[in-house]
């Protein structure tokens, strides 16, 4: 059986990202391993209630992995929110919105009802998009 183990976000600062995901979102550290021979740190976090999947907080690479111009371009794209989106689900979008806002999360919009559910969005300190959704049961008769 094949399953998803990890997803990845590029981050400009692993320590800043670690604080955001653990202290602000309340997630836990799954792995924090330094590989000094390669000057590399494998950092993974995830929700405490969902052990089977983690989010790798990968530093935006620079030389010698990629050239300085490409590194700067990647950092700029991530900061603009073009690095991808993480979709989170919650049982109560409004309550989660209020809790996270009280912890310092700055939302892009208030929880809004859509045909698929109630959702809102925010970004991590690097600019990565995160959507928070309360999935609603689809009623084909309401279309």
Secondary structure, 3 states (H helix, E strand, C coil): CCCCCEEEEEECCHHHHHHHHHHHCCCEEEEEEEEHHHCEEEEEEECCCCCCCEEEEEECCCCCCCCHHHHHHHHHHHHCCCCCEEEEECCCHHHHHHHHHHCCCCECCCCEEECCEEEEEEECCCCCEEEEEEECCCCHHHC
